[in-house]
Amino acid sequence: MEKKWNLQDIKPAEKRRAPARTIRRVEPENDIATSEPATRARVATVSKKGSRKGLWTGVFVVMTVFILGFGVAALTGGATVTVHPKFREPTINSVVEGKRQAGSGELAFEVMTLEAEGEREVTATGQEDVEEQATGDLTIYKKTPGSERLIKNTRFEGPGGLIFRVTESVEVPGATTNSEGQVVPGSVTTKVFADQPGSQYNLPAGNKFTVPGFKESDLTELYDAIYAENQTSFSGGHIGPRFLIDDEELTRANESLRGELTEALRGRVANERPAGFVLFESGIVFSYEAMPSEDLGNGRVKIKEKTILHVPMFKNEDLAAYIAGATVPGYEGEPVRLEDQSALTFEYATPYDPAMPDVVSIKLLGKPRIIWTLDAEKLKSDLAGGNQTSLNAVLGGYPAIEKATAKIRPFWRRAFPDDPAEIVVKEVVGDEQN
């Protein structure tokens, strides 16, 4: 029997699926309506490129900074040498004699002199006619060996042929020779008076004088060897009327005037002290000179006075060397300096007389710091161009230096600059910090 087929019994043939195709979609860079996967891929690609670019930029910056730093270091190279000089802090409590004409081992000093003038009005009670001779102090010098005695009234001739006479006989010491082979004239200071009255004999300080009697007696050697100078002015010479003033009023006027002038002079000391010198305020001494009065009429008189400040002063290195020689064992005269004079107190062992300015007796007390002096410019020259390891060898020629260190720039250099000007010497004393 033939079998019949029903359409339902026939299964339709399965459709064969076409293989899937991958379509790469290339989107324009300005397309903002992109799918999420594509956006991620783009971001990833950009980040990778950006990181490489940033890396190279960073390398470039680092190299640029390195090269610039290298160049700057090369251009600003140099060296700093920190030296620690030798120093001592001895104690001194001694009476010291200073001399204007000091020999070997003696303390030399000079005198600083400042002057100021002022005036006051007072009432005169009358006047009188007077004739008075000028007076003052004369320092006599002798340039050759052997002393010479000058008798009372020995004449000294000053500018314009003005004659002054010594009040008492005096012996002028002969010249000596110091340790350096230099001739140091002998000297002595004495009182003199004018040969005649009159204001023309009121001479300022600093005039030169000779002994005319030696020339008149053909004593040429003595005439050339002995001379004199007035360290302070001569005053008191007068011919004519002099006003009479009440003593109490004159005293008040003088005290007021002197107080004003002394304060003015004290204020000038610090500014007018020569560089490199040490002086002490306690060493200041004043002297006073009356000057000719002026008639203002109606019984009023203008009195005038000059105030003179005198103060011994010492070269810093001379005072330091003298103290070191007296107090530091083993000191052999090397150059030294006094760091701070305030560490010393100064007073006169005997009163200082401005009229006798050649010798001063003082008492020094304190614990000053004395520092050995080095020649920084010579040290720079000795180090220039040398290897860094040569520092210790160079320092062997500098006994004033206890130790030293050096920093050379740039850091890779191992030699000092050839130019000494590029080397800086920094001094550190004791526990001071750089």
VMD Tcl script that draws the C-alpha trace (Angstrom):
set ca {
  {0.00 0.00 0.00}
  {1.37 3.16 -0.96}
  {2.24 5.49 1.87}
  {0.94 8.99 1.64}
  {2.97 11.93 2.81}
  {1.48 14.75 4.69}
  {2.92 18.13 4.32}
  {3.26 18.31 8.04}
  {5.51 15.34 7.96}
  {7.96 17.13 5.72}
  {10.55 19.12 7.72}
  {11.75 22.21 6.03}
  {15.41 22.28 5.22}
  {17.58 24.21 7.69}
  {18.88 27.46 6.41}
  {22.66 27.74 6.33}
  {23.96 30.79 8.17}
  {26.37 32.98 6.33}
  {29.69 33.46 8.12}
  {29.82 36.66 10.28}
  {31.78 39.52 8.85}
  {33.77 41.95 10.94}
  {33.34 45.45 9.76}
  {36.00 47.96 10.97}
  {34.50 51.28 11.17}
  {36.77 54.18 10.60}
  {35.35 57.28 12.12}
  {36.38 60.79 11.37}
  {38.24 62.53 14.19}
  {35.51 65.11 14.49}
  {32.72 62.58 14.82}
  {31.34 62.94 18.28}
  {28.44 60.47 17.97}
  {30.58 57.34 18.42}
  {29.69 54.11 20.09}
  {31.03 53.38 23.54}
  {33.54 50.65 22.48}
  {35.02 52.82 19.79}
  {35.38 55.72 22.23}
  {37.30 53.55 24.68}
  {39.65 52.35 21.98}
  {40.35 55.90 20.96}
  {41.00 57.04 24.48}
  {43.38 54.17 25.05}
  {45.30 55.00 21.91}
  {45.56 58.69 22.77}
  {46.73 57.98 26.37}
  {49.53 55.76 25.15}
  {50.80 58.37 22.72}
  {50.48 61.10 25.32}
  {52.55 59.16 27.85}
  {55.36 58.69 25.36}
  {55.28 62.37 24.50}
  {55.32 63.37 28.20}
  {58.26 61.04 28.83}
  {60.34 62.63 26.09}
  {59.32 66.09 27.29}
  {60.45 65.23 30.81}
  {63.76 63.89 29.53}
  {64.26 67.05 27.50}
  {63.55 69.27 30.53}
  {65.91 67.28 32.75}
  {68.69 67.42 30.17}
  {68.14 71.14 29.64}
  {68.30 71.83 33.38}
  {71.41 69.66 33.69}
  {73.14 71.41 30.81}
  {72.19 74.86 32.10}
  {73.28 73.92 35.61}
  {76.56 72.62 34.27}
  {77.11 75.84 32.36}
  {76.21 78.08 35.30}
  {78.45 76.06 37.60}
  {81.29 76.34 35.13}
  {80.80 80.10 34.83}
  {80.42 80.71 38.58}
  {83.20 78.44 39.74}
  {85.67 79.45 42.40}
  {86.95 78.42 45.79}
  {86.36 79.40 49.41}
  {89.15 78.79 51.90}
  {88.11 78.95 55.54}
  {91.11 79.64 57.77}
  {91.32 79.44 61.55}
  {94.12 81.82 62.63}
  {96.14 81.32 65.75}
  {94.93 83.39 68.71}
  {95.53 83.75 72.43}
  {93.68 85.47 75.27}
  {96.34 86.46 77.82}
  {95.69 88.37 81.03}
  {97.50 91.66 81.49}
  {97.69 93.79 84.61}
  {100.72 96.01 84.13}
  {102.00 99.56 84.16}
  {103.32 100.37 80.71}
  {105.43 103.30 79.54}
  {104.70 104.58 76.07}
  {107.12 106.74 74.11}
  {106.67 109.01 71.13}
  {110.14 107.97 69.96}
  {110.07 104.28 70.90}
  {112.99 101.93 70.47}
  {113.01 98.16 70.09}
  {110.74 96.43 72.61}
  {109.11 99.73 73.65}
  {105.50 100.77 73.13}
  {105.15 103.59 70.61}
  {102.28 106.04 70.72}
  {101.06 109.20 69.04}
  {98.84 111.99 70.33}
  {95.55 112.91 68.71}
  {94.80 116.62 69.15}
  {91.47 118.29 68.39}
  {90.59 121.96 68.96}
  {87.36 123.93 69.27}
  {86.69 127.60 70.01}
  {83.73 129.30 71.64}
  {82.60 132.61 73.11}
  {80.32 134.11 75.78}
  {79.15 137.61 76.61}
  {79.85 138.98 80.09}
  {79.76 142.32 81.89}
  {83.01 144.21 82.39}
  {83.61 146.25 85.56}
  {86.55 148.14 84.07}
  {89.83 147.68 82.21}
  {93.58 148.02 82.66}
  {96.60 148.36 80.39}
  {98.92 145.34 80.38}
  {101.98 143.98 78.57}
  {102.35 140.20 78.72}
  {104.59 137.67 77.03}
  {103.30 134.53 75.40}
  {104.25 131.19 76.94}
  {104.08 127.57 75.87}
  {105.87 124.24 75.61}
  {108.62 123.38 73.17}
  {109.81 119.87 72.28}
  {113.53 119.84 71.49}
  {115.09 117.10 69.31}
  {118.67 115.96 68.66}
  {119.44 113.92 65.52}
  {122.96 112.85 66.48}
  {124.30 110.66 69.33}
  {125.31 112.17 72.65}
  {123.31 114.50 74.86}
  {123.57 118.29 74.83}
  {122.83 120.62 77.73}
  {121.09 123.92 77.01}
  {121.34 126.62 79.68}
  {118.49 128.78 81.00}
  {117.35 131.49 78.54}
  {118.76 129.64 75.52}
  {117.14 131.25 72.48}
  {114.99 129.44 69.93}
  {114.08 131.19 66.72}
  {110.68 130.54 65.15}
  {108.80 131.78 62.08}
  {109.32 135.45 61.22}
  {112.41 135.59 63.44}
  {110.33 135.45 66.66}
  {112.51 134.50 69.62}
  {111.52 132.28 72.55}
  {113.69 131.35 75.54}
  {113.76 128.24 77.73}
  {112.75 128.95 81.32}
  {115.20 126.48 82.87}
  {118.31 124.63 81.71}
  {117.53 121.36 79.96}
  {119.48 118.35 78.72}
  {118.57 117.04 75.28}
  {119.24 113.29 74.90}
  {121.10 112.02 71.87}
  {119.68 109.97 69.02}
  {119.44 106.18 69.17}
  {119.09 103.42 66.56}
  {116.14 101.03 66.64}
  {116.06 97.33 65.72}
  {115.40 98.17 62.07}
  {118.52 100.34 61.83}
  {116.58 103.60 61.80}
  {117.87 106.66 63.68}
  {115.44 107.81 66.37}
  {116.10 111.41 67.52}
  {116.34 112.06 71.25}
  {113.79 114.51 72.60}
  {112.71 116.49 75.65}
  {109.89 118.99 76.26}
  {110.40 122.18 78.24}
  {108.68 125.50 79.03}
  {109.50 128.60 76.99}
  {108.45 132.26 76.99}
  {108.43 134.94 74.32}
  {111.36 137.30 74.18}
  {108.97 140.29 73.96}
  {105.33 140.96 74.89}
  {102.68 141.06 72.20}
  {100.01 138.97 70.54}
  {102.25 138.23 67.52}
  {103.93 135.57 69.70}
  {100.67 133.64 70.13}
  {101.68 130.95 67.62}
  {99.60 127.92 66.65}
  {100.96 124.42 67.11}
  {103.31 122.86 64.57}
  {106.01 125.51 64.09}
  {109.70 124.67 63.67}
  {112.49 126.31 65.70}
  {116.29 126.44 65.58}
  {119.02 127.59 67.98}
  {120.51 130.76 66.44}
  {123.33 130.84 68.99}
  {124.92 127.73 67.44}
  {124.97 129.35 64.02}
  {126.38 132.61 65.41}
  {129.20 130.62 67.08}
  {129.93 128.60 63.93}
  {128.77 125.39 65.62}
  {127.30 124.09 62.38}
  {127.02 120.45 63.44}
  {125.02 121.33 66.55}
  {122.92 123.85 64.60}
  {121.96 121.09 62.13}
  {121.48 118.42 64.80}
  {119.23 120.28 67.27}
  {115.81 121.64 66.36}
  {112.46 122.08 68.10}
  {108.70 122.08 67.50}
  {105.77 123.35 69.53}
  {103.25 120.50 69.88}
  {100.68 122.93 71.33}
  {100.01 126.59 70.62}
  {101.64 129.51 72.43}
  {99.28 131.98 74.11}
  {99.07 134.89 76.54}
  {100.96 137.51 74.55}
  {99.22 140.88 74.81}
  {99.86 144.63 74.75}
  {97.01 147.01 75.50}
  {93.88 147.25 77.64}
  {92.44 144.21 79.34}
  {88.90 144.07 80.65}
  {88.22 143.50 84.31}
  {85.40 141.00 84.84}
  {83.78 139.84 88.06}
  {85.41 136.56 89.09}
  {82.13 134.71 89.74}
  {80.60 135.74 86.44}
  {83.80 134.86 84.57}
  {83.91 131.44 86.26}
  {80.30 130.67 85.32}
  {80.88 131.76 81.73}
  {84.05 129.70 81.42}
  {82.48 126.57 82.91}
  {79.51 126.81 80.56}
  {81.74 127.42 77.57}
  {84.16 124.62 78.42}
  {81.36 122.13 78.98}
  {79.94 122.89 75.56}
  {83.30 122.65 73.82}
  {84.46 119.46 75.56}
  {81.26 117.62 74.61}
  {81.63 118.76 71.01}
  {85.22 117.52 70.92}
  {84.34 114.14 72.47}
  {81.76 113.67 69.74}
  {84.42 114.15 67.06}
  {86.89 111.58 68.37}
  {85.26 108.45 66.91}
  {84.91 109.98 63.42}
  {88.35 111.57 63.30}
  {90.41 108.77 64.81}
  {92.90 107.51 62.19}
  {92.20 104.04 60.79}
  {94.16 101.25 62.46}
  {94.68 103.12 65.75}
  {93.40 102.29 69.23}
  {92.55 104.96 71.78}
  {90.63 104.94 75.03}
  {88.02 107.45 76.14}
  {89.47 107.32 79.66}
  {92.72 108.64 78.17}
  {91.18 111.93 76.98}
  {92.64 115.06 78.60}
  {91.63 118.69 77.98}
  {93.59 121.93 78.12}
  {92.25 125.47 77.76}
  {93.58 128.71 76.31}
  {92.09 132.18 76.81}
  {91.91 134.25 73.64}
  {91.75 138.04 73.27}
  {88.44 139.52 74.43}
  {86.27 141.81 72.28}
  {84.64 145.04 73.49}
  {80.96 145.07 72.51}
  {80.26 148.50 74.07}
  {77.94 149.48 76.90}
  {80.06 147.50 79.36}
  {79.57 144.22 77.54}
  {82.56 142.04 76.63}
  {82.80 138.94 74.51}
  {85.26 136.47 76.01}
  {86.73 133.76 73.80}
  {88.39 130.49 74.69}
  {89.98 127.56 72.92}
  {89.54 124.03 74.26}
  {92.04 121.39 73.19}
  {91.51 117.64 73.42}
  {94.58 115.41 73.82}
  {94.49 111.60 73.79}
  {97.32 109.09 73.31}
  {96.63 106.52 70.60}
  {98.42 103.33 69.63}
  {98.68 101.43 66.37}
  {96.59 98.31 66.81}
  {99.39 95.96 65.77}
  {101.94 97.76 68.00}
  {99.77 97.45 71.11}
  {98.93 93.81 70.33}
  {102.58 92.94 69.77}
  {103.63 94.65 73.00}
  {101.01 92.76 75.03}
  {101.87 89.47 73.33}
  {105.57 90.00 74.00}
  {104.86 90.64 77.68}
  {102.30 87.87 78.27}
  {102.40 85.09 75.63}
  {105.14 82.44 76.08}
  {107.02 81.72 72.88}
  {105.87 84.83 71.05}
  {108.60 85.85 68.60}
  {107.37 89.12 67.17}
  {105.00 87.76 64.51}
  {102.39 90.20 63.15}
  {99.35 90.24 65.44}
  {96.33 92.42 66.02}
  {94.00 93.28 68.89}
  {90.45 92.09 68.19}
  {88.47 94.26 70.61}
  {89.94 97.11 72.62}
  {86.92 97.09 74.96}
  {88.45 94.00 76.56}
  {91.07 96.36 78.05}
  {90.72 99.05 80.68}
  {93.05 102.04 80.47}
  {94.07 104.50 83.15}
  {97.00 106.78 83.79}
  {99.61 105.53 86.23}
  {100.80 109.14 86.54}
  {98.81 112.21 85.41}
  {99.22 112.96 81.74}
  {100.59 116.42 80.99}
  {99.80 117.62 77.45}
  {102.78 119.91 77.76}
  {105.05 116.87 78.10}
  {103.75 114.73 75.24}
  {106.75 112.47 74.65}
  {106.24 109.94 77.45}
  {103.07 108.49 78.96}
  {102.74 106.06 81.87}
  {99.58 103.95 81.72}
  {98.03 100.94 83.42}
  {96.47 98.24 81.24}
  {94.14 95.64 82.72}
  {92.09 92.95 80.98}
  {92.02 89.77 78.93}
  {92.19 90.83 75.29}
  {92.04 88.46 72.33}
  {95.21 88.68 70.25}
  {94.97 87.25 66.73}
  {97.90 86.34 64.52}
  {97.70 88.22 61.21}
  {97.93 86.44 57.86}
  {98.48 87.79 54.35}
  {95.26 86.73 52.62}
  {96.35 88.00 49.18}
  {99.59 86.05 49.32}
  {97.69 82.93 50.39}
  {95.39 83.27 47.37}
  {98.38 83.59 45.04}
  {100.09 80.56 46.57}
  {96.96 78.44 46.15}
  {95.99 79.60 42.64}
  {96.21 76.79 40.06}
  {97.30 74.23 42.63}
  {95.65 70.89 43.34}
  {93.23 70.73 46.25}
  {95.56 68.31 48.01}
  {98.29 70.98 48.02}
  {96.43 73.03 50.66}
  {98.26 71.50 53.62}
  {101.64 71.96 51.96}
  {100.91 75.65 51.33}
  {99.73 76.17 54.91}
  {103.16 75.04 56.11}
  {104.40 78.49 55.17}
  {101.73 80.24 57.23}
  {102.41 79.81 60.95}
  {99.58 82.26 61.67}
  {97.04 79.63 60.50}
  {96.20 76.76 62.84}
  {93.95 74.93 60.35}
  {92.04 75.52 57.13}
  {89.51 73.88 54.83}
  {88.68 74.51 51.18}
  {85.54 74.19 49.06}
  {86.03 74.30 45.30}
  {83.20 75.01 42.86}
  {81.94 73.26 40.76}
  {82.13 70.12 42.85}
  {83.87 68.04 40.18}
  {86.91 70.28 40.07}
  {89.95 69.14 42.01}
  {92.14 72.23 41.56}
  {91.99 75.83 42.73}
  {91.18 78.51 40.11}
  {94.14 79.92 38.23}
  {92.97 83.46 39.01}
  {93.57 84.41 42.69}
  {90.61 86.79 42.44}
  {88.31 83.76 42.24}
  {89.50 82.50 45.63}
  {87.79 83.83 48.77}
  {89.57 83.62 52.11}
  {87.17 83.54 55.06}
  {88.57 83.94 58.56}
  {86.97 82.16 61.50}
  {88.40 82.87 64.97}
  {87.81 80.47 67.84}
  {84.24 79.20 68.05}
  {82.79 81.64 65.52}
  {80.39 80.17 63.01}
  {80.78 80.48 59.24}
}
mol new
graphics top color blue
foreach p $ca { graphics top sphere $p radius 0.5 }
foreach p [lrange $ca 0 end-1] q [lrange $ca 1 end] { graphics top cylinder $p $q radius 0.2 }
display resetview
